[in-house]
């Protein structure tokens, strides 16, 4: 469970990209292109004809590729999963039945961090609002002593990218007309065919061979300003546990993401620079997003059966580099740590969760605030 390009068509010579000065030169020196270039995974079709101002082109190409998926934008990696989705007692697989879980999350930021954790000037504001429908079936079948379960997620996403009005600033010209800057629709569907959960006296856990993120390609366009899903598959093995000694709780859900190739990727100036192929700028080549390790966590307290309170959060770290055209792209690994308050209310077969995450220690991605509301119902 998880923002876009200035123009569908910019025409220029690749040499114009190297003619950078003032803010553009500073962006490249600070590594900002490495972060922003994949931030919205929209792409430009660069042709070798006339030139445009170097700063305008570089910023435009840098903001290629932001994908809005369930609430987060990212730099390197695939970031298919929306960090912070899970919380209280997630490691305790519920009793056999059919469950409906509804996730609503909102994310907003205009603070993009580069490879050194420094803020990038003039980063566009990104907003994502997502509603994800999850259906969980816990069977009464036992395998190796664990309860067998399966689930499916269906995300409905709205994403928006908002460029500041640059007025008459020649170094940041107006966004060309004819580009969509927001989109609403279906994101990547997620399912798992095999999940097993075990219960102990106070320690409970489950394993999932893989959540599989299926690219729906719902209107996917490499040249579009916003795309709601990834144009590649993600395989995500999972281990989750909940330790519940008395009224206290320690919970975490650990995930590792392995991504397939996106064969419809437009090479950005920074990527071409990193792999030593300036001739590839604006050309369509394969992109293999790096692998990622991440986890959600809870440190909780249960004063009674109805209420659960605690600190909730997540950590994300890209562990391998992206590969463009088979070559590694350096200085683009994303990282983020988040913490915030969470509360859960239980009433018969219904439970409600509210939580807010504040991000810090960010590299190569946006730093912002993310809020969640979750409904859990047993049929």
C-alpha positions as CSV (number, residue, x, y, z in Angstrom):
1,X,0.0,0.0,0.0
2,X,2.0,4.8,-1.1
3,X,3.6,11.9,-6.7
4,X,5.2,14.6,-11.6
5,X,6.6,16.4,-14.9
6,X,6.5,19.9,-16.2
7,X,5.9,19.0,-19.8
8,X,5.0,16.1,-22.0
9,X,7.3,17.5,-24.7
10,X,10.5,19.5,-24.2
11,X,12.8,19.7,-27.2
12,X,16.5,20.3,-26.7
13,X,20.0,19.2,-27.4
14,X,21.5,17.0,-24.6
15,X,24.4,19.5,-24.6
16,X,21.9,22.1,-23.2
17,X,21.5,20.0,-20.1
18,X,25.2,20.5,-19.2
19,X,24.9,24.3,-19.6
20,X,23.8,24.9,-16.0
21,X,24.3,27.9,-13.9
22,X,23.2,29.6,-10.7
23,X,20.5,27.5,-9.1
24,X,20.8,24.6,-11.6
25,X,24.5,24.1,-10.9
26,X,23.8,24.2,-7.2
27,X,21.0,21.5,-7.6
28,X,23.4,19.2,-9.4
29,X,26.3,19.7,-6.9
30,X,24.0,19.0,-4.0
31,X,22.6,15.9,-5.6
32,X,19.1,17.2,-5.7
33,X,18.5,15.7,-9.1
34,X,19.2,12.3,-7.8
35,X,16.3,12.7,-5.4
36,X,13.7,14.6,-7.5
37,X,14.4,12.9,-10.8
38,X,12.4,9.9,-9.8
39,X,10.1,11.6,-7.4
40,X,7.1,11.6,-9.6
41,X,7.9,9.1,-12.3
42,X,6.4,11.3,-14.9
43,X,8.7,11.6,-17.9
44,X,9.6,13.9,-20.7
45,X,10.2,13.0,-24.3
46,X,13.3,15.0,-25.1
47,X,14.1,15.4,-28.7
48,X,17.3,16.8,-30.2
49,X,16.1,20.0,-31.8
50,X,16.0,23.5,-30.2
51,X,17.2,24.6,-26.8
52,X,15.3,25.7,-23.7
53,X,16.9,27.6,-20.8
54,X,19.2,25.2,-18.9
55,X,17.6,25.8,-15.5
56,X,14.1,25.2,-16.8
57,X,15.0,22.0,-18.5
58,X,17.0,20.7,-15.6
59,X,14.3,21.3,-13.1
60,X,11.7,19.9,-15.5
61,X,13.7,16.7,-16.1
62,X,14.6,16.5,-12.4
63,X,10.9,16.3,-11.5
64,X,10.3,13.5,-13.9
65,X,9.0,10.4,-12.3
66,X,7.0,11.1,-9.2
67,X,4.6,8.3,-8.5
68,X,1.7,8.9,-6.2
69,X,0.8,5.7,-4.7
70,X,-1.1,5.4,-1.5
71,X,0.4,8.6,-0.1
72,X,4.1,8.7,-0.6
73,X,6.5,10.0,-3.1
74,X,10.0,8.7,-3.3
75,X,13.4,8.9,-4.9
76,X,15.2,5.6,-5.4
77,X,13.6,2.2,-4.9
78,X,10.0,1.3,-5.7
79,X,8.2,2.3,-2.5
80,X,5.2,0.2,-3.4
81,X,4.1,-0.1,0.3
82,X,2.7,2.9,2.2
83,X,4.8,3.2,5.3
84,X,2.9,3.3,8.5
85,X,-0.2,1.4,7.3
86,X,-0.2,-1.1,10.1
87,X,-0.2,-0.6,13.9
88,X,-1.7,-2.1,17.0
89,X,-1.6,-5.9,17.4
90,X,-0.7,-6.4,13.8
91,X,1.2,-9.5,14.6
92,X,-1.9,-11.2,16.2
93,X,-3.8,-12.9,13.4
94,X,-7.5,-12.7,14.3
95,X,-9.9,-15.6,14.7
96,X,-11.2,-17.4,11.7
97,X,-13.6,-15.2,9.8
98,X,-13.8,-12.7,7.0
99,X,-12.7,-9.1,7.8
100,X,-12.9,-5.8,6.1
101,X,-10.2,-3.2,6.8
102,X,-10.4,0.3,5.4
103,X,-7.3,2.5,5.3
104,X,-7.6,6.3,4.7
105,X,-4.4,8.3,4.6
106,X,-3.4,11.8,3.7
107,X,0.2,13.0,3.0
108,X,1.4,16.5,2.2
109,X,4.9,18.1,1.8
110,X,6.9,20.6,-0.1
111,X,10.1,19.8,1.7
112,X,12.3,17.5,-0.4
113,X,15.6,16.2,1.0
114,X,18.7,15.4,-1.0
115,X,21.3,12.7,-0.5
116,X,22.8,14.7,2.4
117,X,19.5,15.3,4.0
118,X,19.5,19.0,3.0
119,X,16.3,20.7,1.7
120,X,16.0,21.2,-2.0
121,X,14.9,24.7,-3.1
122,X,11.7,25.2,-5.1
123,X,10.5,21.6,-4.7
124,X,6.9,21.4,-5.7
125,X,4.2,20.7,-3.1
126,X,2.8,17.2,-3.3
127,X,-0.5,15.9,-1.8
128,X,-1.9,12.5,-1.8
129,X,-5.2,11.2,-0.4
130,X,-5.9,7.5,-0.6
131,X,-8.6,5.0,0.4
132,X,-7.6,1.4,0.4
133,X,-10.0,-1.5,0.7
134,X,-8.6,-4.7,2.2
135,X,-10.4,-8.0,2.5
136,X,-8.9,-10.6,4.9
137,X,-10.0,-14.2,5.1
138,X,-8.7,-16.2,8.1
139,X,-9.6,-19.8,7.6
140,X,-9.9,-22.6,10.2
141,X,-7.3,-24.6,8.2
142,X,-4.0,-25.3,10.0
143,X,-0.6,-25.7,8.3
144,X,2.4,-26.5,10.5
145,X,0.3,-25.4,13.5
146,X,-0.4,-22.0,12.0
147,X,-3.7,-20.6,10.8
148,X,-3.9,-20.1,7.0
149,X,-5.1,-16.8,5.7
150,X,-5.2,-14.8,2.5
151,X,-6.0,-11.1,1.7
152,X,-6.3,-8.6,-1.1
153,X,-5.9,-4.7,-1.2
154,X,-7.7,-2.4,-3.6
155,X,-6.3,1.2,-3.4
156,X,-8.2,4.2,-4.7
157,X,-5.9,7.2,-4.9
158,X,-6.0,10.9,-5.6
159,X,-2.7,12.7,-6.2
160,X,-1.8,16.3,-6.9
161,X,1.4,18.1,-7.6
162,X,1.4,21.9,-7.1
163,X,4.2,24.0,-8.6
164,X,4.6,27.5,-7.1
165,X,3.7,30.3,-9.5
166,X,7.1,31.5,-10.6
167,X,5.7,34.7,-12.1
168,X,8.2,36.3,-14.5
169,X,11.3,34.5,-13.0
170,X,13.3,33.5,-16.0
171,X,15.0,30.8,-14.1
172,X,11.7,29.1,-13.3
173,X,9.3,29.6,-16.1
174,X,5.7,28.8,-15.9
175,X,4.5,25.2,-16.2
176,X,3.5,24.6,-19.8
177,X,-0.2,24.2,-20.4
178,X,-1.8,20.9,-21.4
179,X,-0.4,18.8,-18.5
180,X,-2.5,17.1,-15.9
181,X,-1.2,17.9,-12.4
182,X,-3.6,15.7,-10.5
183,X,-5.2,12.3,-11.0
184,X,-7.8,10.0,-9.4
185,X,-8.2,6.3,-9.9
186,X,-7.1,2.8,-9.1
187,X,-3.6,2.1,-7.8
188,X,-1.7,-1.2,-7.7
189,X,-3.7,-4.1,-6.5
190,X,-2.0,-6.2,-3.8
191,X,-2.7,-9.8,-2.9
192,X,-1.1,-12.7,-1.1
193,X,-1.9,-16.4,-1.7
194,X,-0.3,-17.7,1.5
195,X,-0.2,-16.3,5.0
196,X,0.3,-18.3,8.2
197,X,-0.1,-17.1,11.8
198,X,0.7,-18.6,15.2
199,X,-0.4,-17.6,18.7
200,X,1.4,-18.0,22.0
201,X,0.6,-16.9,25.6
202,X,2.0,-13.4,25.0
203,X,4.0,-13.6,21.8
204,X,2.1,-13.9,18.5
205,X,3.4,-13.8,14.9
206,X,2.7,-14.5,11.3
207,X,4.7,-14.9,8.1
208,X,3.7,-14.0,4.6
209,X,5.6,-15.6,1.7
210,X,4.9,-12.4,-0.3
211,X,2.5,-9.6,-0.8
212,X,2.4,-9.2,-4.5
213,X,1.9,-5.7,-5.9
214,X,0.3,-6.0,-9.3
215,X,0.7,-3.1,-11.8
216,X,-2.8,-2.3,-13.0
217,X,-1.4,0.3,-15.5
218,X,-4.5,2.3,-15.0
219,X,-3.9,4.9,-17.6
220,X,-0.1,4.7,-17.0
221,X,1.8,7.0,-19.3
222,X,5.5,7.6,-19.0
223,X,5.0,11.2,-20.2
224,X,2.1,11.9,-17.8
225,X,2.3,14.3,-14.9
226,X,0.9,11.9,-12.4
227,X,0.7,8.1,-12.3
228,X,-1.2,6.4,-9.6
229,X,0.6,3.0,-9.7
230,X,4.0,1.6,-10.5
231,X,4.7,0.2,-14.0
232,X,6.5,-2.8,-12.4
233,X,5.7,-5.7,-10.0
234,X,6.9,-5.8,-6.4
235,X,7.4,-9.0,-4.3
236,X,7.3,-8.3,-0.6
237,X,8.0,-11.1,2.0
238,X,6.7,-10.2,5.5
239,X,7.3,-11.1,9.1
240,X,5.1,-9.5,11.8
241,X,4.9,-10.0,15.6
242,X,3.1,-8.7,18.6
243,X,4.3,-9.1,22.2
244,X,1.6,-8.4,24.6
245,X,2.8,-8.7,28.2
246,X,-0.1,-7.6,30.4
247,X,-1.3,-4.1,29.4
248,X,1.8,-3.3,27.3
249,X,2.5,-4.0,23.7
250,X,5.6,-4.2,21.4
251,X,4.6,-4.8,17.8
252,X,6.3,-4.6,14.4
253,X,5.8,-5.6,10.8
254,X,9.1,-6.2,8.8
255,X,9.1,-6.1,5.0
256,X,11.6,-6.5,2.2
257,X,10.7,-5.4,-1.3
258,X,12.1,-6.8,-4.5
259,X,11.0,-5.0,-7.7
260,X,10.9,-6.0,-11.3
261,X,11.9,-3.7,-14.2
262,X,10.0,-0.8,-15.6
263,X,10.7,-1.0,-19.4
264,X,9.0,2.4,-20.0
265,X,11.4,4.7,-18.2
266,X,12.7,7.9,-19.6
267,X,16.3,8.5,-18.6
268,X,16.8,11.8,-16.6
269,X,19.9,14.0,-16.7
270,X,21.1,12.9,-13.3
271,X,20.7,9.2,-14.2
272,X,22.6,9.7,-17.4
273,X,25.4,11.5,-15.5
274,X,25.6,8.8,-12.8
275,X,26.0,6.0,-15.4
276,X,28.3,8.0,-17.7
277,X,25.9,8.1,-20.6
278,X,24.8,11.7,-21.3
279,X,23.6,10.5,-24.7
280,X,20.7,8.6,-23.1
281,X,19.0,11.7,-21.7
282,X,15.4,11.7,-22.7
283,X,15.5,8.2,-24.2
284,X,13.4,5.3,-23.1
285,X,15.4,2.6,-21.3
286,X,14.8,0.1,-18.5
287,X,14.7,1.0,-14.8
288,X,15.2,-1.6,-12.1
289,X,14.3,0.0,-8.8
290,X,16.5,-0.8,-5.8
291,X,15.5,-3.3,-3.1
292,X,14.1,-1.9,0.2
293,X,13.9,-2.9,3.9
294,X,11.2,-1.2,6.0
295,X,9.1,-1.8,9.1
296,X,6.1,-0.3,11.0
297,X,6.2,-0.4,14.8
298,X,4.1,0.2,17.9
299,X,5.0,0.8,21.6
300,X,1.6,0.6,23.2
301,X,-0.4,0.6,26.4
302,X,-3.9,-0.9,26.9
303,X,-5.6,0.7,29.9
304,X,-8.7,-1.5,29.3
305,X,-10.3,-3.7,26.6
306,X,-11.7,-0.7,24.6
307,X,-8.8,1.6,24.4
308,X,-5.2,1.2,23.1
309,X,-2.7,4.0,23.1
310,X,0.9,4.3,22.0
311,X,3.8,5.6,19.9
312,X,3.5,4.5,16.3
313,X,6.0,4.9,13.5
314,X,8.0,3.4,10.6
315,X,11.5,3.2,9.2
316,X,12.4,2.8,5.5
317,X,15.8,2.3,3.9
318,X,16.7,1.5,0.3
319,X,19.4,-1.1,0.4
320,X,20.5,-1.5,-3.2
321,X,21.0,1.1,-6.0
322,X,18.6,1.6,-8.8
323,X,19.8,0.4,-12.2
324,X,19.1,2.3,-15.4
325,X,20.0,0.6,-18.7
326,X,21.8,-2.1,-16.6
327,X,24.0,0.5,-14.8
328,X,23.9,1.4,-11.1
329,X,22.7,4.9,-10.3
330,X,24.5,6.2,-7.2
331,X,23.4,8.7,-4.5
332,X,19.6,8.0,-4.8
333,X,18.9,5.6,-1.9
334,X,15.9,6.8,0.0
335,X,15.6,6.8,3.8
336,X,13.1,8.0,6.4
337,X,12.2,7.5,10.1
338,X,8.8,8.5,11.5
339,X,7.1,8.6,14.9
340,X,3.9,9.9,16.2
341,X,0.8,9.2,18.5
342,X,-1.7,6.5,17.8
343,X,-5.0,5.5,19.4
344,X,-7.4,2.6,18.9
345,X,-10.9,2.0,20.1
346,X,-12.6,-1.4,20.1
347,X,-16.3,-2.0,20.2
348,X,-17.6,-5.6,19.6
349,X,-16.6,-6.5,16.0
350,X,-15.6,-3.0,15.1
351,X,-12.3,-1.2,15.8
352,X,-11.2,2.3,14.8
353,X,-7.6,3.6,14.7
354,X,-6.3,7.2,14.3
355,X,-2.6,8.1,14.0
356,X,-0.2,10.8,12.8
357,X,3.4,10.4,11.7
358,X,6.1,13.0,11.7
359,X,9.0,12.2,9.5
360,X,12.7,12.8,10.2
361,X,16.2,11.6,9.2
362,X,15.1,11.9,5.6
363,X,17.3,11.4,2.5
364,X,16.3,11.4,-1.2
365,X,12.6,11.8,-0.6
366,X,10.0,14.2,0.7
367,X,9.8,15.0,4.5
368,X,6.3,15.6,5.7
369,X,3.4,14.6,7.9
370,X,1.2,11.7,7.2
371,X,-2.1,11.0,8.9
372,X,-4.1,7.7,8.9
373,X,-7.6,6.6,9.9
374,X,-8.4,2.9,9.8
375,X,-11.6,0.9,10.3
376,X,-11.5,-2.8,11.1
377,X,-14.7,-4.9,10.9
378,X,-15.4,-8.6,11.4
379,X,-18.3,-10.1,9.5
